[in-house]
Each structure stands twice: as C-alpha cells, then as structure tokens.
Amino acid sequence: MKNDTNSGSSVRYKPPIKFGLGGVPLGNEFAVVTDKDAYAILEAAWIAGVRYYDVSPWYGLGLAERRYGSFLHNKKRSDYVISSKVGKLLKASKTAKNHELFPFSPSPNDVIFDYTASGVRRSIEDSLQRLGIDSLDIVFVHDISSDNKLLPTSWQEQFDIAAKGAFPELTRMREEGLIKGWGIGVNTPEPILRVLRDADPDVCLMASQYSLIDHKDALNQLFPAVRKKNASLVVGSSLNAGFISGSPRYNYGKDSYKIPAEFLEKRKKLREVAANHGVDLRTAALQFSASPDVAAALIVGASSEQQILADYTSMQTKIPAEFWAELKAQKLIEQEAPTPA
C-alpha cells in the first residue's frame, strides 16, 4: 500500500484486526512463565481466534520474540498480523546485566539503544531471526520518551537521532514493501504528538495512556492530532498493567508498586459502580479502551490461558448503557469519552 506522504488525508496502513495479544508477560516481565505455559497461552489465543500479535526485543531481552516465534513460525504467514519494535539491539554477553532489567528472564543479552537507520535494519533482521518468520507487518520505534530512564542521553536527543535515521528508513522500508506500516510505541503522549507533526507514521502504539483510570490527556490532546493526520492507534495496557483487575502495581517499571492514592480511590469507586450494574470491571476497562474511533486495535497481555480466553470473551460481552451513563454522572470518566454502543 503506497502512502502519500504529502497529504494529511493519505491512505495509511491500519491493523485489520481489532484485538491482539501483547508480549510483555511472555517476556517474564512480572513473574516466571515457563516455556510450556507460554506455548499453551499462544495456542489458546490462536484457538480462540486471536490473529494479531505484538512483541518486542525488549520483552525479556529476546525471550518473548523467541517464544512467539516458536509458535508462529508453524503458521501460515498471511493468517496473522504481527508487530515488533526497533531502537533496542540485543547482544549476548557473559557479563550481561540482564537480571537487573528482567530478573525473571534467562536471557543472556545486554541492550544497546540504536535509533539510527542502520540500527533499524539490524533490529528488524534480528527480530525476524528470533521469530523464525520472513516479515513484520508493523514496526514501532520503542520507548523514545521521557519515562525511559535507561536512554544514554535525553529522550529529545534520541528522538532527533530517530527523526534523521529510524523514521525515514522505516518510510523507505514501507515504500519497498518490506513492512506495511510504522509508528512509535511509547508510554507518554508527547513523542506521538511530535512524530505526527514531523514524520508520516501509519499507526502508533499508545501504551499506558488510555484507560478507565487515566484518559483525559489522550482524549483531548492526542486523539485530535491522530485524526488530523489520518493515522491510528494501537491501545495497550488498558488495565494499567493489571491494576484495574486487582494487581498490586500501576503500569510498569521498578516503582510500579507506588500507586497514587487518587488511583486507588478511583478504582474503588469504579468497582462499586460495576457491582451495582452487574458488570465485570475488567471487561468494561477493555471495551472502554477499544472504543475510540482512532483505536485500530487493542492489545492485552496474558500470563495464563485463562487470562487470554477471559479477555477475548470480554470483548464479545454486552455492557448495559446505564453503566456508562453512571460513570459519566459520577465524573469517573470524561463526558466526551466514547463508550461501547
């Protein structure tokens, strides 16, 4: 698909599948998941009908990609959509500091940040080898934002490197037909606003920015810019890394256990409204994050077969309109926030 880079109304690639499986838990981000259990999760997802998969070299420093690849390389490539990330090259080392980053992953790799054109090509080639497949559909430039404390220089400096290297290179790869679309994958809105202004991405991964708990900024600032560019978003972490469904953490990182008091209070109120209407809050959170017109797809993580099956089922479940009306009446969600029909 050819993109007209001079027009805000150009035809851009959007993932054609609305629901996908994210790769964070299968990189052992939060706990040990065995190879056997990881394969069972992927098989359960496939049987349920999941056909979009999102991975990254970062997740377990190669572990998630190897696990996804061990499953997907046996599938017909045209039967599924897959996205991965660039910006972080992996290098095996006897002195790797991998356990400081992923204590539950057995990976022997160190990470090297590289947002240059050659780094992008190398990263994609490495990912394809780990995955055992011949192409990626979508490539996200990963974690080029203020919350990434591991970057060698400021995120703005790294963004400038990507603007000169990664972004034009991915546009070339798209034009060559090597990938179908590209964007960035970040936890904060500012880099997405900047890439929409300065480059021509198709779709960006918006992680940790649009959930029942926290969505005002994305709704009012980010979504209008995405519409203007005729781009789209993949929405991640609709449960704030499991917080909404009861996990003792909020989003990601070493300080994820430090949960702001107002978020704890809001979760309590959301639970009360859900209980009054006989609604499963996790189901409501998933559907809420998938509702905006700019949301091309929702991806969820799963650390068990039961989780991915429950999440897939949640997307087919009917929620009464009165539930959403009460959330707005109690000002628990923004008045303009789209809700499921």
C-alpha positions as CSV (number, residue, x, y, z in Angstrom):
1,M,0.0,0.0,0.0
2,K,1.6,3.3,-1.1
3,N,1.3,6.3,1.2
4,D,1.1,9.9,0.0
5,T,3.5,11.5,2.4
6,N,2.5,15.0,1.4
7,S,-1.1,14.7,2.5
8,G,-2.7,14.5,5.9
9,S,-5.6,12.6,4.3
10,S,-3.4,9.9,2.7
11,V,-4.3,6.2,3.0
12,R,-2.3,4.7,5.9
13,Y,-2.0,1.2,7.0
14,K,-4.2,0.2,9.9
15,P,-4.1,-3.2,11.6
16,P,-7.1,-5.0,10.2
17,I,-7.7,-7.0,13.4
18,K,-9.2,-5.2,16.4
19,F,-7.9,-7.5,19.2
20,G,-4.4,-8.8,19.9
21,L,-2.1,-10.5,22.3
22,G,0.8,-8.4,23.7
23,G,4.2,-9.8,24.6
24,V,5.1,-8.3,27.9
25,P,4.1,-11.2,30.2
26,L,5.7,-13.8,27.9
27,G,9.0,-11.9,28.4
28,N,8.7,-12.7,32.1
29,E,8.3,-9.0,33.0
30,F,6.3,-9.6,36.2
31,A,6.8,-13.3,37.0
32,V,8.2,-16.5,35.7
33,V,6.2,-18.0,32.9
34,T,7.6,-21.4,31.7
35,D,8.1,-22.2,28.0
36,K,5.4,-24.8,28.3
37,D,2.9,-22.3,29.7
38,A,3.9,-19.6,27.2
39,Y,3.2,-22.0,24.3
40,A,-0.2,-23.0,25.9
41,I,-1.1,-19.3,26.1
42,L,-0.3,-18.8,22.5
43,E,-2.2,-21.9,21.5
44,A,-5.2,-20.9,23.5
45,A,-5.2,-17.5,21.9
46,W,-5.0,-18.9,18.4
47,I,-7.8,-21.4,19.0
48,A,-10.0,-18.6,20.4
49,G,-9.4,-16.6,17.2
50,V,-6.7,-14.1,18.1
51,R,-4.7,-13.1,15.0
52,Y,-2.8,-10.0,16.0
53,Y,0.4,-10.4,18.0
54,D,2.6,-7.6,19.4
55,V,6.2,-8.3,20.5
56,S,9.5,-6.6,21.1
57,P,13.2,-7.4,21.5
58,W,12.8,-5.6,24.9
59,Y,10.4,-8.1,26.4
60,G,12.6,-10.4,28.4
61,L,15.5,-9.2,26.2
62,G,14.6,-11.6,23.4
63,L,12.6,-14.1,25.4
64,A,9.2,-13.1,24.2
65,E,10.2,-13.0,20.5
66,R,11.7,-16.5,20.7
67,R,8.5,-17.8,22.3
68,Y,6.2,-16.2,19.9
69,G,8.4,-17.4,17.0
70,S,8.4,-21.0,18.3
71,F,4.6,-20.9,17.8
72,L,4.0,-18.6,14.9
73,H,6.7,-20.0,12.5
74,N,4.5,-23.1,12.1
75,K,1.5,-20.9,11.0
76,K,0.7,-19.6,7.5
77,R,2.2,-16.1,7.5
78,S,-0.8,-14.5,5.8
79,D,-3.1,-15.7,8.5
80,Y,-2.0,-13.3,11.2
81,V,-0.7,-9.7,11.8
82,I,2.5,-9.1,13.8
83,S,4.2,-6.0,15.1
84,S,7.6,-5.7,16.8
85,K,9.8,-2.8,17.9
86,V,13.1,-1.2,17.0
87,G,15.6,1.0,18.9
88,K,17.0,-1.6,21.2
89,L,19.6,-4.0,19.8
90,L,20.5,-7.1,21.8
91,K,24.0,-8.5,22.3
92,A,24.8,-11.7,24.1
93,S,27.4,-11.3,26.8
94,K,28.9,-13.4,29.6
95,T,28.8,-10.2,31.8
96,A,25.3,-9.2,30.7
97,K,23.4,-7.1,33.3
98,N,20.1,-8.6,32.1
99,H,19.0,-9.7,35.6
100,E,19.0,-6.1,36.7
101,L,16.4,-5.3,34.0
102,F,14.5,-8.6,33.8
103,P,15.1,-10.7,36.9
104,F,12.8,-13.5,35.8
105,S,14.2,-13.8,32.3
106,P,17.0,-16.3,31.5
107,S,18.2,-14.1,28.6
108,P,22.0,-13.7,28.1
109,N,21.6,-10.3,26.4
110,D,22.5,-6.8,27.1
111,V,20.6,-3.9,25.4
112,I,22.1,-1.3,23.2
113,F,20.0,1.7,22.2
114,D,20.2,2.5,18.5
115,Y,17.7,4.7,16.7
116,T,19.8,5.1,13.5
117,A,18.8,3.9,10.0
118,S,21.3,1.0,10.1
119,G,20.2,0.2,13.7
120,V,16.6,-0.2,12.5
121,R,17.6,-2.6,9.6
122,R,19.7,-4.6,12.0
123,S,16.9,-4.7,14.6
124,I,14.3,-6.0,12.2
125,E,16.7,-8.6,10.8
126,D,17.5,-9.8,14.3
127,S,13.8,-9.9,15.3
128,L,12.9,-12.0,12.2
129,Q,15.6,-14.5,13.1
130,R,14.3,-14.8,16.7
131,L,10.8,-15.1,15.4
132,G,11.6,-17.5,12.6
133,I,9.4,-15.6,10.1
134,D,10.1,-13.6,6.9
135,S,8.4,-10.3,7.6
136,L,6.8,-7.9,10.1
137,D,3.6,-6.1,9.3
138,I,4.1,-3.1,11.7
139,V,7.3,-1.7,13.3
140,F,7.1,0.6,16.3
141,V,10.1,2.7,17.3
142,H,10.2,1.8,21.0
143,D,10.4,3.8,24.3
144,I,11.7,7.0,22.9
145,S,10.0,9.0,25.7
146,S,10.6,10.8,28.9
147,D,9.8,7.8,31.1
148,N,12.7,5.7,29.7
149,K,15.4,6.3,32.2
150,L,17.8,3.9,30.5
151,L,18.4,6.1,27.4
152,P,22.1,7.1,27.0
153,T,21.1,10.8,26.5
154,S,17.9,12.8,26.9
155,W,14.8,11.4,25.1
156,Q,14.7,14.5,22.9
157,E,18.3,13.9,21.7
158,Q,17.4,10.2,21.0
159,F,14.2,11.4,19.2
160,D,16.3,13.6,17.0
161,I,18.5,10.6,16.1
162,A,15.4,8.7,15.2
163,A,14.0,11.6,13.2
164,K,17.1,11.6,11.0
165,G,17.6,7.8,11.0
166,A,14.8,5.4,12.0
167,F,11.8,7.4,10.7
168,P,12.9,8.0,7.1
169,E,14.4,4.4,7.0
170,L,11.0,2.9,8.0
171,T,9.3,5.0,5.4
172,R,11.7,3.6,2.8
173,M,11.0,0.1,4.0
174,R,7.3,0.7,3.8
175,E,7.6,2.0,0.2
176,E,9.8,-1.0,-0.6
177,G,7.0,-3.3,0.7
178,L,9.2,-4.8,3.4
179,I,6.8,-3.6,6.1
180,K,3.2,-2.4,5.8
181,G,3.2,0.4,8.4
182,W,5.3,2.0,11.1
183,G,4.9,4.3,14.1
184,I,6.3,4.7,17.6
185,G,5.4,2.8,20.8
186,V,5.6,4.9,24.0
187,N,4.0,5.4,27.4
188,T,3.6,9.2,27.1
189,P,1.7,11.4,24.6
190,E,4.4,14.0,23.7
191,P,6.5,11.8,21.4
192,I,3.4,10.7,19.5
193,L,2.4,14.3,19.0
194,R,5.9,15.1,17.8
195,V,6.1,12.2,15.3
196,L,2.7,13.1,13.9
197,R,3.9,16.6,13.3
198,D,7.4,15.8,12.0
199,A,7.0,12.5,10.1
200,D,4.4,10.3,8.4
201,P,3.6,7.3,10.7
202,D,0.7,5.0,10.0
203,V,-0.1,3.7,13.5
204,C,1.4,4.4,16.9
205,L,1.3,2.1,20.0
206,M,-0.2,4.1,22.8
207,A,0.7,2.2,26.0
208,S,-0.5,3.3,29.4
209,Q,-2.3,6.4,28.2
210,Y,-5.9,5.5,27.7
211,S,-7.7,3.6,30.4
212,L,-10.7,4.0,32.8
213,I,-8.3,5.4,35.3
214,D,-6.4,7.9,33.1
215,H,-7.6,9.1,29.7
216,K,-8.2,12.8,29.7
217,D,-5.0,13.9,28.1
218,A,-5.1,11.3,25.3
219,L,-8.8,12.1,24.6
220,N,-8.3,15.9,24.4
221,Q,-4.8,16.3,23.1
222,L,-3.7,13.2,21.3
223,F,-6.8,11.9,19.5
224,P,-7.4,15.2,17.6
225,A,-3.8,15.1,16.3
226,V,-4.1,11.5,15.2
227,R,-7.4,12.2,13.3
228,K,-5.9,15.2,11.6
229,K,-3.0,13.0,10.3
230,N,-5.4,10.2,9.3
231,A,-3.3,7.9,11.4
232,S,-4.5,5.4,14.0
233,L,-3.5,3.9,17.4
234,V,-2.9,0.5,18.9
235,V,-4.0,0.8,22.5
236,G,-2.0,-1.1,25.1
237,S,-2.3,-1.5,28.9
238,S,-6.0,-0.8,29.1
239,L,-5.8,-2.4,32.6
240,N,-2.8,-0.3,33.6
241,A,-0.6,-3.4,33.8
242,G,-3.3,-5.3,35.7
243,F,-4.1,-2.6,38.2
244,I,-7.8,-2.3,37.2
245,S,-8.3,-6.0,37.6
246,G,-6.6,-6.1,41.0
247,S,-2.8,-6.3,40.6
248,P,-0.7,-4.5,43.2
249,R,1.1,-2.3,40.6
250,Y,0.2,0.6,38.4
251,N,1.8,0.5,34.9
252,Y,5.4,-0.6,34.5
253,G,8.9,0.0,36.0
254,K,10.6,-0.5,39.3
255,D,8.3,1.9,41.1
256,S,5.1,0.5,39.8
257,Y,4.2,-0.6,43.3
258,K,3.9,3.1,44.3
259,I,0.3,3.7,43.4
260,P,-1.1,7.2,43.8
261,A,-3.9,7.4,46.4
262,E,-6.3,9.0,43.9
263,F,-6.0,6.0,41.6
264,L,-6.7,3.6,44.4
265,E,-9.8,5.7,45.3
266,K,-10.9,5.8,41.7
267,R,-10.6,2.1,41.3
268,K,-12.7,1.6,44.4
269,K,-15.5,3.8,43.0
270,L,-15.3,2.1,39.6
271,R,-15.7,-1.3,41.4
272,E,-18.8,0.0,43.2
273,V,-20.5,1.2,40.0
274,A,-19.6,-2.1,38.3
275,A,-21.0,-4.1,41.1
276,N,-24.3,-2.1,41.1
277,H,-24.8,-2.9,37.4
278,G,-23.6,-6.5,37.5
279,V,-20.6,-5.6,35.3
280,D,-17.1,-7.1,35.3
281,L,-14.8,-4.1,35.7
282,R,-12.0,-5.8,33.7
283,T,-14.4,-6.3,30.8
284,A,-15.6,-2.7,31.0
285,A,-12.0,-1.5,31.0
286,L,-11.0,-3.5,27.9
287,Q,-14.1,-2.3,26.0
288,F,-13.6,1.3,27.1
289,S,-10.1,1.4,25.7
290,A,-11.1,-0.1,22.4
291,S,-14.0,2.3,21.8
292,P,-12.4,5.4,20.3
293,D,-12.6,5.9,16.6
294,V,-8.8,6.3,16.4
295,A,-8.2,2.9,18.1
296,A,-7.5,0.5,15.3
297,A,-6.7,-2.3,17.8
298,L,-6.5,-3.2,21.5
299,I,-3.7,-5.5,22.7
300,V,-3.7,-7.2,26.1
301,G,-1.0,-9.2,27.9
302,A,-1.7,-12.6,29.4
303,S,0.2,-14.8,31.8
304,S,-2.1,-17.8,31.6
305,E,-4.5,-19.5,29.2
306,Q,-7.4,-18.4,31.4
307,Q,-6.5,-14.7,31.1
308,I,-6.4,-14.6,27.3
309,L,-9.6,-16.5,27.0
310,A,-11.3,-14.3,29.5
311,D,-10.1,-11.2,27.8
312,Y,-11.2,-12.4,24.4
313,T,-14.6,-13.3,25.8
314,S,-14.8,-9.8,27.4
315,M,-14.7,-8.2,24.0
316,Q,-17.9,-10.0,23.0
317,T,-19.8,-9.3,26.2
318,K,-22.7,-6.8,26.3
319,I,-22.5,-4.0,28.9
320,P,-25.6,-2.0,29.8
321,A,-25.7,1.6,28.6
322,E,-26.8,2.6,32.2
323,F,-23.3,1.6,33.5
324,W,-21.5,4.1,31.2
325,A,-24.1,6.7,32.0
326,E,-23.5,6.4,35.7
327,L,-19.7,6.6,35.2
328,K,-20.2,9.9,33.4
329,A,-22.8,11.1,36.0
330,Q,-20.2,10.4,38.8
331,K,-17.5,12.1,36.7
332,L,-15.4,8.9,36.8
333,I,-14.9,9.1,33.0
334,E,-14.8,12.2,30.8
335,Q,-18.2,13.3,29.4
336,E,-16.8,13.2,25.8
337,A,-15.2,9.8,26.2
338,P,-16.6,7.3,23.7
339,T,-18.2,4.2,25.1
340,P,-19.3,0.9,23.5
341,A,-22.5,1.1,21.6
